[in-house]
């Protein structure tokens, strides 16, 4: 399993949520984790585009990457 890094700011918010039980921080945590997940997906698509073994797979990854990029995801 790979490690995932989050910003110090998000880490502190998560710590405050769990350690100090500040439940009002949950929306901020969800937003930060969604942003991180989107970045991970984009990186995966870019890597797949650059390293795909066939032109068909390469083009498929390039299209999905471009579509997500245009949608701002």
N, C-alpha and C positions, 0 to 999 in steps of 0.2 A: 504494500500500500504506500502511496506517495504522501509526502507531507504537504500541507497547504499553509501559506503564510497569510495573515491578515494584518491590517494596519494596527498600529499601537492604539489609535483612537477607538477602533472597533473592539479591540481586545479589552480596553478599559471599560467600555460600555457593557460588554458581556460580563465582565467581572462584577460591575456594580449591580447588574440585573440578578446574578446568582448569589453573590456574597452579601449584598445589602438589601436584596429582595425589592429592588426598585422596578416594579412591573410596568411602569409607564414607559420604560425604555424598550419594550418589546418591538414596537413598530420600527424604531431606529435600528435595532439588531437585524430584523428581517430585511430591511432595505439594504443594509450593509452586506449581508450574506448573499442576497440576490445579485447585487452588483459584483461581488466576488465570483459567484457562479457564472455569471455572464462573461466575465473576463476569462475564466478558465475554459469555457466552451469556445470562445473566440480563439484562444491560443491553441486549443486542440484542433480546430478547423484549419488554422493557418499552418500548423505543423503537418497535418494530413495533406494539405494542398502542396506543400513543399516536398514531401517525402513519399507521396503515393506511388505505388509500383506501376500503375497503368495510367494512361492518359485519361481514360474514362473516370476513374476514381479521383484523379487530380482535378478534372473539370467540375465534377460534382461538388467536391469540397470547396473549390474556388467560388462557385456560384452561391453556395450556402453562406460562405464567409462574406461575400459581397452583399448578399441580400440582408444579412443581419447587420452589417456595417451601415447600409443605407437606412435601415429602420432605427438605427441608434441603439441596438441591443448589444 
